[in-house]
Amino acid sequence: MFNQNKVKMEKSMKDRNFNMIVETEQLINIQGRNYKFLFNCKSGKFSQIEIFNGITWHQITKDGELVGDNWDLPMVSCEVVKKESDYLKIETVRKTDMWRINASYEVFGSGYIVCTFALEALVDQAFIKPLMVGVSLDEQTVFSRPHRIMNNTNNIKDIRSIRAISIDYTTDDRPVTNSVNFLLESVTTNMNNRACEKLIEQRSGYRFIGWQLSKEYNFPFPEGYRYQNRWALTLTGLDNSPSNVRGQRIYHYYGLWPRFPSNDMLEEMAEYGCSILALHNVSRYITGFEPDEKEMRRVVNRAHELGMKVISYCQPYLMSINSPYYKHFTDSRTECLRIWHCLAETQICCYEPLTDWDCDELCLRSEKAYKLIHDGVIEFYRKYGTDGLYIDFCWPAQGLCNDNRHGHPTGLFNFYDYLRLIRQWRKDIDDDIMIGHGGGVLVSSDFVEGFDACLTGEAQKELDPITIGQQIGVAPTLWTMQRAKEDEFRSVATIENLVREGVTPHVGVGVGGTAIVATVDPAHPVHLMALWQMWRAFPVEEATYYNYLTEKVLSLDNENVFYSLYVTNIKQVLLILANSGKPAFEATPATGVSVKIDVRKLGLPSQMNCWRLKGATYETFRIAEVPPVNDGSIDVPELSLHEYIGFVLSPSDAPMELTRLMRHLEGRPERLPAILKAKQKRLAEFDKKIDYFATLPNAKKEMDIALFKRNDRVAE
Ligand SMILES: [Zn+2]
């Protein structure tokens, strides 16, 4: 086993800075990785927005129509008051004799705008015209192809409605290329202290998406009347640039008995090429800090010695009702009490009774709650020298907060402090790993700030681009390889779909409860272990990723074969092919495929050295140097059902990763017997443990898995 102490990966963090800001008296032109904003200093509003769809740019706003509020008041002042590499703040004042609007626009390098605005009546009997905030989206660009508008009701009972107006759409024949979200902070407070109404209005050549904050029939307002609110517009699109997480080999240790993986288990994980170990239940009260110190140090140190990165579970705003500091924060909660609980009635989560995870929700507008969570997680990260964060519950607070002790109006939908927290964590950990755990209903604004990847495939029904959130601009991941869920998330076919969609799975390991299949065998998904070796043989984190959703750089003559293609900037290539078996596999269980990589488009040399990667398990996996590839043509004579094959191409030497893996595999026959012996001992011990768990009342309870997976759940 090779040793590798904590070594940072080649800097591959996505560039979250602006590419360009140009200011003139008339316009402020702001460009980032996947967006272009034009701010008009005369109107005090954004006038044009373009988004990158992974291949081309598209203007999504309608010329001459509004982005922001609909009041046209003469400009008094417009000034850039703060300018950083990834943050810009523009302050505007607009005014008539009757009204003044102060609006502050914060533009974030990750691709979103937050506007905080206040309007004030300057005279008694101040009449108004209807006030709306929103964005005018071009009909042809956004709505002429299949699209999905979510959360478009204003039903407070429907908790999804609070979070955002979310429009997932495609600009071409791909299933989904982009997402635009519009969010409002005080959703229950309009200018008359009534609920704001969501608006989706079809007009000539565009649709206005936003919120109505006052109506025509309003009575005039008295002098000094003040109204304030905050909106955000977030933009995301397909993104195949290098990711710290895509193609990584991730174990997700969720065990409760014990809470930490044993050394022999860590050693087995390293043998198979684990590169990231996510520790799930090490902190007793969910918060993400306060583990067993000795055990935590053992696991982090051993994992680092074995060349694995360690990331640890945390979340932005849950507080266990059993934590020792709970009583000090009861004034910092939202009304969403017991927002997460262990289903004490059915105990489908845990074999032994457990209420440490019964949580209330904290309001991040409460500074002491914000500080507890922010500081606790970062102190933990620094104290134990982990390599990043695994952030569960990664969406703005599900419920509205009505507690004005926190310094906000009633009905707060607090996206602002959620994004502030995630952004701050990102700055704290620099280019270490940050995985967000979303779950059910995808709203891309949840993921807009700072993540390298998002787990979106835990509560989904299908592994398709819309449900796994391909439009959110980060590499999708899923943690379901052993969960008692749909076939789609645990079968061999899943692995082929991972190749097709560019999704990175987390392999669950541990013993929890009957809802999660108990195993302490890291090699449980045997086919995946072979795919892991293909990723392991290549610097995947430095590579641009291509599949059927990206720019087309590859053609193949068999539609039943799925592919993933990784290309680094030094022109090394990893091609993975998988026989999906669909739909013609009964006639031809084994099939051939001819692949042609577009070497001109990718700027590759016409002849490249080639290594073939093959095998259906770790034990059978093998690497062979084969004749060089000319003009990107690769012929595979035989690929059986549910089999996959990989090719590494290089203009000169093999990638360092491939050479290192070949050396590692040379010692495999000598190492495997000891690994097998330790595994057998461990499994035998845990079989006894499972036998014991089976005698406990919880295991005998009727488990309502339908409840656990019910359709209206928003996440897990
Ligand atoms: Zn609050």
Boltz pocket constraint, residues with backbone or C-beta under 6 A from the ligand:
constraints:
  - pocket:
      binder: B
      contacts: [[A, 332], [A, 333], [A, 334], [A, 363], [A, 364], [A, 365], [A, 366], [A, 401], [A, 402], [A, 403], [A, 406], [A, 408], [A, 412]]
      max_distance: 6.0
